[in-house]
Amino acid sequence: MKIVAALCFLLLGFQLLGHTQYKVILDADIDSDVDDVEALAMLHTLHAQKKIDFIGVIVTSDDPFAPVCVNAINNYFGQSRMPIGFLKNQPALKNHSKYTRQIAEEFPHKLASHEKAADATALYRKLLSQSPDSSVVIITIGHLTNFQNLLKSGSDKYSKLSGKDLAHRKVVKWICMGGTFPEGKEANFYRPDPGSTLYSLQHWQNPVTFAGWEVGNVIKTGGDYLKNKLSPQSPVYRAYQLYNNFQGRASWDQVAVFLLMDEATHFFSAVTHGYCQVNADGSNKWITDRDSRQEYVVLKPDANPAEIAKLMDDMTR
C-alpha cells in the first residue's frame, strides 16, 4: 500500500479561484455526539472568511430537536435563513441528545419545529440544481440515509436529472467522515443504516475522501482551551457544557471540515491506491487490487494532534 502526500491535489480545489468559492453542503447527524456542533461552527467561520459558500445543512437524525438546534446555531452565526433539510417520514422520533433540546429551547431560532424543515431529499436536489456544475462539496458526518436517498431520487420540479446524475454533475468532491482504515467497523457506516453506506459507495463515481475514525480519535477538542475562548452566550459553549462540561472529546467530524483548510496539508497525507469495500453489516476494508477515485486521510508522522486540535478550536467562535 502506498501512502502519498496527495492532499495538495485534494485541497487546491477548495481554495478560492479568483472570485469563485466552492459551495458546501453539510449532512450531519447532530444528536448523540457533540463533534457535529464544532464542525458546524467551523463551516460558519470559513463562510465568514469567504473561503467557502456554505449553502445548507441536511440533518440525518431521528431526534426531532436536531434541525431546530442547527437553526439556533446558524442564527447565532448570522445565518438564520440557511435552509435545513430533515429526514422525513421516519417511523419514530426520540430526543436522545444531551444538548439538542436545550439549545433549541434556550437560544433564538427561526425554525418552529422539525415539521417545518424542508424534506432532506428535496432540499439536496434544490441546492444542487441551483449550483453550477462541479461547484459543490458535500461533507457527510453521519450515517448516509439522506445521501443515499439523494442518489436514488428521480426527476422533480428542480431538475429532470436523476439524483445520481444530478449529484455527479454538480458535486466536485464528497468528504465522508466514516469507516475505520485500513479496516474496521465504525458507527456512521453501520448504525443505524448500513445499507445506505453500501448503496452510496457502490453508486458514487466522483472523488471521495474518507476521514476515518482512527484519525479524529487522537485529536481532542472541546476542553479548557475552547471553554476559555468562547462566550457562555454561545450555543457552541452550551452544547459542550451540556455534553461533558468541557472534558474534551475526539474530533471525528471536525477532521472532515478541517480538510477544507489550507493548514491541512501540513498535517495530513492520503492513501490513494485502492478503494473502500463495505460489507452488509457496515464494516469496511481498504482493498488495494485496483485504483479508484477514493482516498482516505492519515496523519503525517510528525503531525501533532494537540496543534491540530487548537486550530480546530480556534475556528470556533
Backbone bond lengths (Angstrom), bond angles and torsions (degrees), N, CA, C in turn:
res aa  C-N    CA-C-N  psi(-1)  N-CA   C-N-CA  omega(-1)  CA-C   N-CA-C  phi
1 M - - - 1.463 - - 1.523 108.34 -
2 K 1.277 117.21 129.52 1.458 119.24 -179.04 1.521 110.33 -102.95
3 I 1.316 115.66 135.23 1.456 122.20 177.76 1.520 107.36 -110.65
4 V 1.304 117.04 121.51 1.453 120.90 -178.52 1.501 110.65 -125.39
5 A 1.310 116.19 153.36 1.465 120.82 178.43 1.519 107.69 -80.56
6 A 1.323 114.67 75.97 1.462 119.96 -171.11 1.516 113.35 -96.84
7 L 1.305 117.79 -1.97 1.458 117.95 -176.64 1.523 112.40 -70.45
8 C 1.326 118.77 -15.60 1.464 118.38 172.98 1.518 109.16 -58.31
9 F 1.346 116.15 -42.16 1.465 120.49 176.35 1.510 110.43 -63.98
10 L 1.331 116.52 -44.18 1.461 120.78 -178.22 1.517 111.59 -63.21
11 L 1.323 116.52 -48.02 1.454 118.82 -168.28 1.519 113.87 -80.92
12 L 1.318 117.53 -26.29 1.457 117.99 -179.70 1.508 111.48 -58.58
13 G 1.314 117.02 -31.53 1.461 120.53 179.90 1.511 113.55 -67.90
14 F 1.334 117.67 -16.52 1.446 120.23 -177.21 1.523 113.18 -99.76
15 Q 1.319 116.58 -4.23 1.451 118.36 178.09 1.525 109.75 -84.60
16 L 1.291 114.91 160.40 1.458 119.69 -177.81 1.520 111.29 -62.36
17 L 1.315 115.50 135.01 1.460 121.76 175.64 1.519 106.55 -113.95
18 G 1.338 117.00 97.34 1.449 120.12 -173.04 1.523 108.51 64.99
19 H 1.341 114.81 -122.41 1.462 119.17 178.45 1.525 111.77 -101.10
20 T 1.342 117.01 12.73 1.458 121.30 -177.25 1.517 110.27 -90.46
21 Q 1.321 116.70 135.18 1.460 122.74 173.81 1.524 108.08 -119.13
22 Y 1.312 115.70 141.10 1.449 118.36 171.99 1.520 109.54 -74.97
23 K 1.301 114.71 141.12 1.454 121.55 178.72 1.529 108.91 -86.96
24 V 1.327 116.52 143.45 1.463 120.93 -176.01 1.518 109.81 -126.82
25 I 1.323 115.51 131.28 1.461 123.09 171.38 1.522 107.39 -114.82
26 L 1.319 116.86 128.55 1.460 121.99 176.82 1.522 109.18 -101.63
27 D 1.322 116.47 129.34 1.470 123.19 175.67 1.520 106.85 -114.89
28 A 1.349 117.10 108.58 1.463 121.21 -168.18 1.526 112.29 -130.49
29 D 1.324 115.79 145.17 1.471 121.68 171.62 1.529 108.13 -100.54
30 I 1.289 116.40 65.05 1.465 121.30 -170.93 1.527 109.21 -75.04
31 D 1.336 115.98 90.81 1.463 119.92 -179.41 1.526 112.10 -159.00
32 S 1.331 118.05 -71.39 1.460 120.37 -169.68 1.524 113.78 -73.27
33 D 1.320 117.47 -30.54 1.463 120.57 179.94 1.524 109.71 -119.53
34 V 1.324 116.23 169.77 1.461 120.45 -174.62 1.521 112.81 -106.22
35 D 1.325 117.63 -6.93 1.465 119.13 -179.29 1.521 112.05 -64.25
36 D 1.359 116.80 -26.40 1.469 120.07 175.48 1.528 111.22 -58.35
37 V 1.324 116.80 -36.24 1.467 121.17 -175.28 1.519 110.35 -65.38
38 E 1.334 117.30 -47.11 1.460 118.65 179.55 1.524 110.56 -68.70
39 A 1.333 117.91 -36.34 1.465 119.82 176.74 1.523 110.77 -59.26
40 L 1.325 116.54 -43.21 1.463 121.35 178.10 1.528 110.35 -63.34
41 A 1.320 117.31 -43.64 1.469 120.75 178.98 1.531 111.70 -63.37
42 M 1.323 116.63 -39.64 1.465 120.25 178.49 1.526 111.39 -61.10
43 L 1.326 116.96 -39.96 1.458 120.21 178.15 1.521 111.51 -64.97
44 H 1.323 116.74 -38.05 1.461 119.21 176.50 1.530 110.90 -63.65
45 T 1.317 117.03 -38.13 1.462 119.90 177.86 1.528 110.88 -65.70
46 L 1.315 117.36 -44.43 1.465 120.55 177.41 1.524 111.01 -61.46
47 H 1.329 116.37 -36.70 1.468 120.59 177.00 1.533 110.37 -65.25
48 A 1.332 115.96 -44.94 1.468 120.12 179.78 1.529 111.19 -63.59
49 Q 1.321 117.05 -31.62 1.464 121.61 177.84 1.526 111.88 -80.88
50 K 1.330 116.45 0.11 1.471 123.36 179.35 1.518 113.05 63.25
51 K 1.327 116.07 27.50 1.456 120.42 176.38 1.526 112.10 -89.14
52 I 1.326 116.88 -21.95 1.452 122.71 174.96 1.520 108.15 -140.09
53 D 1.313 115.46 166.41 1.457 122.06 170.27 1.526 106.18 -113.44
54 F 1.314 116.46 98.95 1.466 123.35 -176.64 1.526 107.91 -81.25
55 I 1.343 117.08 110.67 1.466 119.30 -167.55 1.528 115.37 -109.55
56 G 1.328 118.80 -10.67 1.453 116.80 179.91 1.517 112.85 176.72
57 V 1.339 114.52 161.01 1.459 121.92 178.88 1.526 108.99 -125.52
58 I 1.310 116.02 129.74 1.456 123.10 172.50 1.525 107.19 -104.25
59 V 1.329 117.19 124.84 1.460 121.50 -178.79 1.523 108.64 -101.99
60 T 1.324 116.08 113.67 1.461 122.15 178.53 1.527 107.22 -106.68
61 S 1.320 115.70 85.17 1.458 122.32 -172.24 1.516 109.26 -154.24
62 D 1.342 115.59 156.46 1.458 120.22 172.77 1.527 111.59 -104.75
63 D 1.330 115.95 13.51 1.463 121.36 176.56 1.527 108.20 -92.27
64 P 1.341 118.63 116.11 1.463 120.09 -175.65 1.519 114.04 -65.84
65 F 1.337 117.63 -17.78 1.460 119.95 179.73 1.533 112.37 -90.00
66 A 1.336 117.07 -8.29 1.462 119.92 -176.50 1.522 113.06 -60.44
67 P 1.343 120.75 -48.61 1.470 118.48 -179.67 1.520 113.37 -66.55
68 V 1.338 117.72 -32.70 1.467 120.21 177.78 1.529 109.66 -69.79
69 C 1.332 116.57 -38.14 1.463 120.93 175.05 1.529 110.32 -59.71
70 V 1.320 116.81 -44.58 1.471 120.72 177.73 1.521 110.25 -59.63
71 N 1.329 116.95 -43.67 1.456 120.13 -179.51 1.531 111.46 -64.10
72 A 1.322 117.20 -36.98 1.462 120.36 177.65 1.532 110.87 -64.94
73 I 1.330 116.99 -40.07 1.460 120.56 177.39 1.531 110.08 -68.01
74 N 1.322 115.90 -44.32 1.469 119.41 177.09 1.524 110.90 -58.47
75 N 1.318 116.63 -41.93 1.457 121.63 179.55 1.525 110.87 -61.11
76 Y 1.321 116.59 -41.22 1.464 121.05 178.44 1.529 111.21 -59.27
77 F 1.333 115.78 -35.40 1.459 120.88 -179.87 1.524 112.57 -90.96
78 G 1.327 116.94 13.68 1.449 121.17 175.58 1.513 114.50 78.04
79 Q 1.337 117.54 21.98 1.457 121.60 -177.50 1.532 110.40 -126.90
80 S 1.333 116.15 50.40 1.463 120.16 -175.83 1.518 112.91 -65.38
81 R 1.338 117.31 -23.20 1.461 120.89 -178.40 1.526 113.19 -93.26
82 M 1.313 117.77 1.59 1.460 119.44 177.59 1.530 108.89 -59.92
83 P 1.335 118.06 127.76 1.469 119.86 -176.15 1.528 112.32 -66.98
84 I 1.323 114.43 143.67 1.463 122.06 -179.58 1.517 108.65 -127.77
85 G 1.312 116.73 127.65 1.453 122.34 175.70 1.513 110.66 -105.29
86 F 1.319 116.29 148.79 1.466 121.47 -178.11 1.515 109.15 -133.80
87 L 1.304 116.55 144.28 1.462 122.43 178.19 1.528 108.85 -70.22
88 K 1.326 115.39 107.18 1.466 120.86 -174.96 1.529 111.54 -89.21
89 N 1.351 114.22 164.85 1.471 122.94 174.72 1.527 113.06 61.03
90 Q 1.313 117.00 35.01 1.455 120.12 174.06 1.528 109.39 -77.22
91 P 1.321 118.26 145.61 1.468 120.10 -175.67 1.521 113.85 -64.01
92 A 1.337 116.99 -28.69 1.470 120.13 -179.73 1.520 109.14 -154.88
93 L 1.333 115.21 141.70 1.457 121.51 175.46 1.520 108.68 -117.99
94 K 1.313 116.29 144.89 1.468 119.83 179.30 1.519 109.58 -151.49
95 N 1.324 115.85 140.86 1.461 120.73 177.17 1.524 108.11 -86.73
96 H 1.335 116.22 102.66 1.464 120.94 -177.92 1.520 111.85 -117.24
97 S 1.326 117.80 4.06 1.454 121.62 -178.50 1.519 111.33 -85.32
98 K 1.320 115.46 152.75 1.458 121.20 175.99 1.522 112.88 -79.95
99 Y 1.349 117.09 -9.07 1.462 117.62 -172.59 1.524 115.69 -141.18
100 T 1.324 120.65 -19.11 1.466 119.76 -171.15 1.528 112.46 -62.41
101 R 1.313 117.04 -45.26 1.470 119.15 -178.77 1.516 110.92 -65.71
102 Q 1.328 117.08 -42.34 1.461 120.61 -178.69 1.533 111.02 -64.41
103 I 1.329 117.28 -42.97 1.465 119.81 178.00 1.524 109.77 -62.43
104 A 1.329 116.40 -43.17 1.463 120.84 -179.75 1.524 111.94 -63.14
105 E 1.319 117.14 -33.45 1.461 120.96 -176.96 1.534 112.98 -88.07
106 E 1.325 117.83 -26.04 1.459 120.87 -172.58 1.523 114.30 -98.48
107 F 1.336 117.57 -17.14 1.456 120.03 -174.64 1.524 110.55 -121.06
108 P 1.329 116.81 147.68 1.473 120.53 -179.27 1.529 111.25 -62.26
109 H 1.324 115.49 145.03 1.459 121.06 177.92 1.518 108.68 -156.97
110 K 1.323 115.13 160.78 1.465 121.93 -179.86 1.522 112.28 -100.01
111 L 1.325 117.23 -26.24 1.463 121.75 -176.89 1.516 109.21 -80.30
112 A 1.321 116.42 118.03 1.463 120.79 -173.94 1.526 112.64 -68.46
113 S 1.341 117.81 -39.02 1.454 121.67 -178.29 1.526 108.74 -165.65
114 H 1.322 115.88 171.38 1.461 119.84 177.82 1.527 111.18 -60.84
115 E 1.328 116.11 -27.34 1.461 119.61 -179.67 1.526 112.31 -66.73
116 K 1.321 116.81 -24.21 1.461 121.20 -179.76 1.527 112.31 -88.60
117 A 1.332 117.38 -7.25 1.463 119.75 176.82 1.518 109.45 -71.60
118 A 1.313 116.12 155.23 1.459 120.39 177.70 1.521 110.28 -69.23
119 D 1.321 116.11 155.81 1.462 120.20 170.34 1.524 108.16 -65.22
120 A 1.310 116.58 132.11 1.461 120.44 -172.21 1.526 112.65 -60.36
121 T 1.320 116.89 -45.27 1.465 119.21 -178.50 1.519 111.14 -64.63
122 A 1.329 116.17 -43.58 1.464 119.94 179.23 1.525 111.03 -62.01
123 L 1.333 116.96 -40.23 1.466 119.44 -179.75 1.527 110.53 -68.38
124 Y 1.321 116.69 -43.02 1.462 119.25 175.04 1.535 110.33 -51.73
125 R 1.336 116.14 -49.43 1.456 120.78 -176.18 1.529 111.40 -66.88
126 K 1.323 117.06 -38.30 1.449 120.58 178.98 1.523 111.06 -63.98
127 L 1.334 116.44 -48.71 1.459 120.36 -178.07 1.529 111.45 -63.61
128 L 1.311 116.47 -41.07 1.458 119.21 179.82 1.520 111.52 -68.55
129 S 1.334 116.61 -42.51 1.469 119.42 -177.87 1.524 111.90 -64.12
130 Q 1.332 117.11 -28.09 1.457 121.35 -178.95 1.534 112.72 -86.12
131 S 1.312 117.15 -1.64 1.472 121.64 -175.89 1.522 110.73 -104.20
132 P 1.325 117.39 148.41 1.467 120.00 175.01 1.525 111.22 -62.41
133 D 1.302 116.15 159.31 1.460 120.52 176.42 1.526 110.42 -59.64
134 S 1.326 115.94 142.75 1.472 123.43 176.68 1.528 112.63 53.09
135 S 1.331 116.30 42.35 1.464 120.24 -176.79 1.523 113.85 -120.64
136 V 1.343 117.84 -4.90 1.465 120.90 -170.30 1.524 110.76 -113.77
137 V 1.333 115.35 138.15 1.453 122.87 169.01 1.529 107.22 -110.14
138 I 1.319 116.88 124.87 1.463 121.36 173.39 1.520 108.28 -101.85
139 I 1.322 116.09 128.17 1.467 122.13 175.91 1.520 107.76 -113.56
140 T 1.327 117.35 116.92 1.464 121.13 176.13 1.522 109.04 -104.72
141 I 1.329 115.90 127.76 1.465 121.11 179.58 1.530 109.83 -129.68
142 G 1.316 114.64 36.78 1.457 121.76 177.29 1.512 108.54 -159.20
143 H 1.332 116.21 -168.00 1.464 117.89 178.19 1.523 109.51 -70.28
144 L 1.313 116.57 163.16 1.458 121.87 -162.19 1.526 113.76 -102.57
145 T 1.319 118.09 23.87 1.461 120.58 -178.16 1.516 112.15 -59.14
146 N 1.323 117.60 -48.83 1.465 119.91 -179.09 1.522 112.18 -69.58
147 F 1.314 116.57 -34.67 1.459 119.93 177.13 1.529 110.04 -64.62
148 Q 1.324 116.14 -43.63 1.463 120.55 175.10 1.522 111.20 -60.32
149 N 1.331 116.64 -43.63 1.463 120.06 -179.39 1.525 111.56 -61.60
150 L 1.336 116.12 -35.99 1.462 119.35 174.62 1.523 110.34 -60.59
151 L 1.326 116.65 -49.60 1.462 120.15 -177.28 1.523 112.12 -63.59
152 K 1.326 116.83 -30.37 1.462 121.06 -178.98 1.530 112.94 -84.23
153 S 1.325 117.49 -12.88 1.463 120.66 -170.85 1.527 111.74 -69.45
154 G 1.331 114.67 154.38 1.451 121.06 177.72 1.510 112.23 -103.62
155 S 1.303 115.71 -176.31 1.460 120.56 -179.42 1.521 110.69 -61.79
156 D 1.323 115.80 153.00 1.465 120.93 179.96 1.527 107.99 -154.66
157 K 1.335 115.83 -165.46 1.464 119.65 -177.86 1.519 112.88 -66.45
158 Y 1.323 117.00 -18.42 1.463 119.93 -178.04 1.527 112.15 -87.05
159 S 1.303 117.37 -32.70 1.460 120.68 -177.93 1.525 109.84 -160.86
160 K 1.319 114.96 145.94 1.457 120.11 175.02 1.525 111.67 -80.70
161 L 1.314 116.49 -12.15 1.459 120.70 -178.05 1.523 111.75 -74.64
162 S 1.309 116.50 151.34 1.453 120.43 169.24 1.519 109.15 -66.01
163 G 1.321 116.45 161.23 1.456 119.16 179.35 1.513 112.76 -59.46
164 K 1.322 116.40 -40.35 1.458 120.53 179.13 1.524 111.05 -62.31
165 D 1.335 116.78 -46.78 1.465 119.79 -179.30 1.524 111.71 -68.37
166 L 1.332 116.26 -38.20 1.467 120.13 178.74 1.521 110.66 -63.30
167 A 1.325 116.26 -45.85 1.462 120.14 -179.08 1.524 111.28 -64.42
168 H 1.302 116.85 -43.43 1.464 118.83 -178.77 1.523 112.22 -68.37
169 R 1.314 117.32 -27.05 1.459 119.99 177.32 1.525 111.49 -76.50
170 K 1.317 117.85 -38.66 1.467 121.31 -171.38 1.524 114.29 -95.16
171 V 1.318 117.96 -27.44 1.465 121.08 -171.69 1.520 110.30 -94.94
172 V 1.314 116.12 123.69 1.459 121.42 179.14 1.516 111.40 -86.97
173 K 1.340 117.13 -28.05 1.459 120.87 -177.58 1.523 109.72 -157.37
174 W 1.331 114.76 138.71 1.464 121.88 170.29 1.523 107.12 -109.91
175 I 1.333 116.41 124.13 1.459 121.98 173.41 1.521 107.38 -107.79
176 C 1.308 116.44 121.81 1.467 122.05 -172.16 1.514 110.63 -120.05
177 M 1.342 117.73 116.10 1.453 120.34 167.83 1.532 106.22 -83.47
178 G 1.310 114.74 107.06 1.455 119.04 -178.60 1.507 110.30 178.67
179 G 1.311 115.60 155.00 1.449 121.58 178.58 1.515 112.61 83.68
180 T 1.314 114.73 169.56 1.457 123.66 172.12 1.516 106.86 -129.08
181 F 1.332 117.27 133.39 1.454 120.33 -171.39 1.526 111.15 -124.55
182 P 1.329 116.62 139.03 1.465 126.49 11.21 1.520 115.17 -80.04
183 E 1.336 118.79 -12.14 1.451 118.83 174.76 1.526 110.01 -159.90
184 G 1.319 115.66 155.80 1.450 120.77 178.82 1.512 111.78 159.38
185 K 1.313 115.60 -160.01 1.461 121.82 -178.47 1.522 108.00 -142.62
186 E 1.322 116.54 116.46 1.470 122.81 -173.06 1.522 110.00 -124.00
187 A 1.329 115.98 148.88 1.460 121.51 -168.75 1.520 114.19 -58.70
188 N 1.324 118.91 -44.89 1.462 119.47 -177.59 1.521 111.99 -60.47
189 F 1.324 117.00 -29.33 1.457 120.91 -179.88 1.531 112.67 -83.01
190 Y 1.346 117.86 -29.54 1.466 117.87 -173.84 1.526 115.10 -114.80
191 R 1.318 118.07 -13.77 1.465 118.52 -174.32 1.523 110.78 -129.47
192 P 1.320 119.74 125.72 1.474 129.03 0.41 1.523 113.08 -101.11
193 D 1.341 117.77 12.86 1.461 119.95 -167.42 1.526 110.35 -140.99
194 P 1.344 118.07 68.46 1.466 118.91 -178.18 1.526 113.14 -61.79
195 G 1.332 116.52 -26.38 1.458 119.38 178.62 1.517 112.73 -60.97
196 S 1.332 116.43 -33.43 1.467 119.61 179.70 1.528 110.94 -68.90
197 T 1.331 117.39 -32.96 1.462 120.36 176.45 1.517 110.07 -66.16
198 L 1.311 115.51 -48.21 1.455 120.64 -179.83 1.527 110.62 -58.69
199 Y 1.332 116.72 -47.64 1.461 120.62 -178.69 1.532 111.10 -63.24
200 S 1.326 116.68 -46.66 1.463 120.64 -175.28 1.524 111.41 -61.11
201 L 1.328 117.18 -43.32 1.454 119.08 -177.90 1.527 111.80 -75.17
202 Q 1.305 117.16 -27.87 1.468 119.71 177.09 1.527 111.90 -71.23
203 H 1.342 116.82 -28.41 1.464 120.21 -172.72 1.522 114.10 -109.17
204 W 1.340 117.85 -3.64 1.461 120.07 179.20 1.521 109.77 -89.30
205 Q 1.323 116.93 127.00 1.459 121.74 -175.33 1.529 113.35 -114.48
206 N 1.324 118.50 -15.91 1.459 121.87 178.90 1.525 110.41 -82.36
207 P 1.331 118.18 173.78 1.466 119.95 179.49 1.533 112.75 -60.19
208 V 1.332 115.18 142.14 1.461 121.50 174.31 1.521 107.82 -139.32
209 T 1.325 115.09 137.63 1.456 122.53 175.57 1.513 108.82 -116.36
210 F 1.324 116.91 126.08 1.458 122.11 178.66 1.523 110.19 -97.47
211 A 1.336 115.36 130.33 1.458 122.09 169.18 1.517 106.09 -105.54
212 G 1.311 116.69 99.85 1.463 121.13 -172.55 1.512 113.79 -77.52
213 W 1.316 114.62 165.34 1.467 123.04 -179.06 1.523 111.26 -55.70
214 E 1.321 116.98 -38.71 1.459 121.16 -172.25 1.523 112.39 -67.29
215 V 1.337 117.83 -26.20 1.462 120.76 -178.87 1.530 110.26 -76.78
216 G 1.316 116.51 -54.52 1.457 119.91 -178.78 1.507 113.98 -66.50
217 N 1.328 117.20 -22.98 1.459 120.54 -175.16 1.514 113.16 -65.94
218 V 1.339 117.85 -25.10 1.469 120.63 -177.53 1.525 112.20 -95.10
219 I 1.341 117.36 -1.12 1.468 121.49 -178.96 1.525 107.73 -107.18
220 K 1.316 117.01 111.30 1.465 121.22 -173.40 1.532 110.28 -103.87
221 T 1.323 115.23 115.88 1.468 122.41 176.42 1.523 108.99 -114.45
222 G 1.340 115.15 179.82 1.460 119.28 173.13 1.517 115.19 74.46
223 G 1.322 116.96 25.73 1.460 121.23 177.91 1.515 112.21 -100.06
224 D 1.319 115.73 -150.41 1.464 120.53 -176.93 1.526 112.06 -62.28
225 Y 1.330 117.16 -34.08 1.464 118.77 -179.65 1.521 110.55 -59.80
226 L 1.338 116.98 -46.73 1.460 120.08 179.14 1.529 110.69 -66.76
227 K 1.305 117.10 -40.17 1.466 120.86 179.82 1.525 110.82 -58.42
228 N 1.318 117.12 -41.83 1.456 121.06 -175.61 1.526 113.31 -77.01
229 K 1.334 117.57 -21.49 1.456 119.26 -178.78 1.519 113.12 -93.95
230 L 1.321 118.88 -20.73 1.457 121.55 -178.06 1.520 111.76 -91.27
231 S 1.308 115.23 151.38 1.459 120.44 171.06 1.524 109.78 -77.28
232 P 1.326 117.71 138.95 1.465 119.34 174.64 1.527 113.22 -60.81
233 Q 1.329 116.98 -13.91 1.464 121.31 177.16 1.530 112.33 -85.25
234 S 1.323 117.02 1.27 1.463 121.24 178.63 1.524 110.68 -84.98
235 P 1.331 118.62 136.78 1.461 119.67 174.67 1.525 112.29 -65.60
236 V 1.337 117.41 -24.38 1.460 119.67 175.55 1.524 109.63 -67.11
237 Y 1.333 116.19 -45.00 1.469 121.09 175.11 1.529 110.11 -55.62
238 R 1.314 115.72 -48.49 1.467 120.30 -176.54 1.531 111.37 -63.69
239 A 1.331 117.07 -38.53 1.461 120.01 -179.65 1.526 110.78 -63.27
240 Y 1.328 117.15 -45.29 1.463 119.70 179.34 1.530 111.71 -69.44
241 Q 1.303 116.17 -34.33 1.463 119.59 176.28 1.525 110.31 -62.52
242 L 1.317 116.54 -45.04 1.464 120.80 -179.54 1.523 111.85 -70.46
243 Y 1.320 116.48 -34.65 1.463 119.02 -174.54 1.524 111.93 -69.36
244 N 1.334 116.39 -54.74 1.473 117.93 179.43 1.526 112.36 -153.84
245 N 1.338 115.89 21.99 1.467 122.11 177.07 1.529 111.99 53.58
246 F 1.342 114.89 47.08 1.452 122.35 173.32 1.534 113.13 61.60
247 Q 1.309 115.70 38.60 1.459 119.92 174.66 1.523 112.67 -82.87
248 G 1.333 116.43 -2.87 1.454 121.14 -178.06 1.520 111.22 90.21
249 R 1.315 115.06 150.80 1.461 120.40 -176.85 1.525 109.02 -153.87
250 A 1.323 116.04 149.36 1.463 120.40 175.88 1.529 110.28 -60.82
251 S 1.326 115.87 155.42 1.471 121.67 -169.25 1.526 111.61 -115.92
252 W 1.315 116.58 51.96 1.466 120.44 -177.31 1.527 111.54 -59.82
253 D 1.331 116.63 -53.11 1.464 120.23 -174.92 1.525 112.33 -70.69
254 Q 1.326 116.27 -33.89 1.460 118.82 -178.11 1.529 112.36 -64.32
255 V 1.338 117.29 -29.48 1.459 119.06 179.33 1.523 110.41 -60.43
256 A 1.331 116.67 -41.47 1.468 120.24 -179.36 1.525 110.93 -59.43
257 V 1.330 117.47 -39.85 1.461 121.20 178.44 1.530 110.67 -74.98
258 F 1.318 116.70 -38.11 1.466 121.08 -179.06 1.519 111.52 -58.78
259 L 1.332 117.38 -27.51 1.463 120.38 179.68 1.518 112.43 -65.57
260 L 1.322 117.93 -13.19 1.462 120.95 174.45 1.525 112.36 -79.87
261 M 1.315 116.99 -13.86 1.457 121.64 -172.88 1.524 111.54 -92.21
262 D 1.325 115.79 146.87 1.458 120.81 178.96 1.530 111.63 -56.74
263 E 1.325 116.78 -34.66 1.463 121.09 -175.52 1.525 112.99 -64.20
264 A 1.325 117.44 -19.31 1.456 120.32 -175.78 1.521 112.79 -58.92
265 T 1.336 116.94 -32.59 1.462 120.01 -178.24 1.521 112.55 -65.16
266 H 1.335 117.22 -20.34 1.462 120.47 179.23 1.525 112.04 -78.20
267 F 1.328 116.20 -21.30 1.466 119.90 -170.33 1.530 114.61 -117.42
268 F 1.330 116.70 -23.12 1.463 119.90 -173.55 1.518 111.58 -123.37
269 S 1.318 115.68 146.56 1.458 122.74 164.85 1.522 106.40 -125.64
270 A 1.330 116.65 -176.73 1.451 118.83 -173.65 1.517 111.69 -138.67
271 V 1.316 115.47 144.17 1.455 122.68 169.77 1.523 106.74 -89.23
272 T 1.324 116.35 117.38 1.458 120.66 -172.06 1.524 113.91 -113.21
273 H 1.324 117.94 -12.94 1.470 120.43 -179.99 1.520 109.24 -94.26
274 G 1.312 116.28 113.52 1.445 120.26 179.40 1.507 112.15 127.33
275 Y 1.338 115.39 -167.33 1.463 121.36 -179.82 1.519 109.16 -157.25
276 C 1.324 115.29 161.09 1.463 122.21 -177.83 1.530 109.52 -91.33
277 Q 1.307 115.32 117.84 1.472 121.12 174.79 1.520 109.04 -97.63
278 V 1.323 116.36 126.32 1.461 121.55 -179.13 1.523 109.13 -112.79
279 N 1.319 115.79 133.32 1.451 121.34 178.71 1.526 110.48 -92.30
280 A 1.315 116.88 170.27 1.461 122.12 -176.20 1.523 112.56 -60.57
281 D 1.339 117.43 -27.31 1.468 120.43 -179.69 1.522 112.73 -88.39
282 G 1.333 117.55 3.08 1.458 121.36 178.95 1.516 114.58 90.74
283 S 1.324 118.06 -4.47 1.459 119.52 174.69 1.529 109.14 -71.48
284 N 1.314 116.30 157.00 1.461 119.25 -175.62 1.517 111.67 -138.74
285 K 1.331 114.47 158.68 1.456 121.31 177.56 1.520 108.63 -149.40
286 W 1.325 115.84 139.42 1.462 120.75 177.66 1.518 108.74 -85.38
287 I 1.329 115.67 120.97 1.454 122.42 -177.19 1.529 109.09 -105.59
288 T 1.331 117.02 137.19 1.466 120.03 -171.76 1.526 113.02 -117.48
289 D 1.330 117.83 25.68 1.464 118.58 -178.96 1.523 113.34 -87.43
290 R 1.335 117.25 -2.76 1.465 120.48 176.01 1.521 109.21 -161.17
291 D 1.323 116.29 163.21 1.456 121.69 174.74 1.525 109.72 -84.44
292 S 1.310 115.51 164.41 1.459 121.77 177.83 1.520 107.88 -154.31
293 R 1.303 116.41 -171.80 1.465 121.52 175.05 1.530 109.72 -100.82
294 Q 1.316 115.60 24.26 1.446 122.45 -179.82 1.529 110.55 -108.81
295 E 1.338 115.15 155.42 1.456 121.63 175.27 1.515 108.82 -157.34
296 Y 1.332 116.11 158.72 1.467 119.30 171.90 1.518 109.07 -131.77
297 V 1.323 115.46 148.54 1.460 120.19 -174.30 1.521 111.26 -90.37
298 V 1.306 114.32 149.27 1.464 122.83 175.11 1.517 108.14 -133.84
299 L 1.313 115.94 153.46 1.461 120.62 174.32 1.517 109.59 -73.49
300 K 1.321 116.52 137.17 1.447 119.83 172.71 1.530 109.42 -65.69
301 P 1.334 118.27 151.47 1.468 120.86 -175.88 1.521 114.40 -55.21
302 D 1.329 117.57 -33.05 1.462 120.42 -177.47 1.531 112.86 -97.74
303 A 1.322 117.60 8.49 1.469 120.33 -178.88 1.524 110.46 -70.71
304 N 1.325 115.26 137.57 1.459 122.01 179.41 1.524 109.26 -103.15
305 P 1.347 118.71 108.67 1.474 120.31 -178.21 1.522 113.35 -56.88
306 A 1.330 117.58 -34.32 1.464 120.23 179.73 1.525 111.42 -65.82
307 E 1.314 116.95 -35.82 1.463 121.07 177.90 1.534 110.26 -67.54
308 I 1.323 116.26 -41.03 1.466 120.03 177.20 1.522 110.18 -63.37
309 A 1.320 116.67 -43.55 1.466 120.92 -179.76 1.529 111.17 -59.10
310 K 1.331 116.60 -41.60 1.470 119.37 179.12 1.514 110.97 -63.90
311 L 1.330 117.69 -41.11 1.461 120.39 178.33 1.532 110.64 -63.56
312 M 1.313 117.29 -38.27 1.464 120.47 177.34 1.533 110.96 -64.83
313 D 1.326 115.81 -48.21 1.474 119.50 178.67 1.526 111.05 -62.08
314 D 1.334 116.80 -34.45 1.465 120.14 178.45 1.519 112.56 -66.20
315 M 1.339 116.83 -23.13 1.465 120.92 178.47 1.529 111.71 -84.02
316 T 1.304 117.27 4.51 1.460 122.90 -176.27 1.518 109.41 -110.64
317 R 1.339 116.51 120.33 1.456 119.55 -178.01 1.515 110.41 -108.52
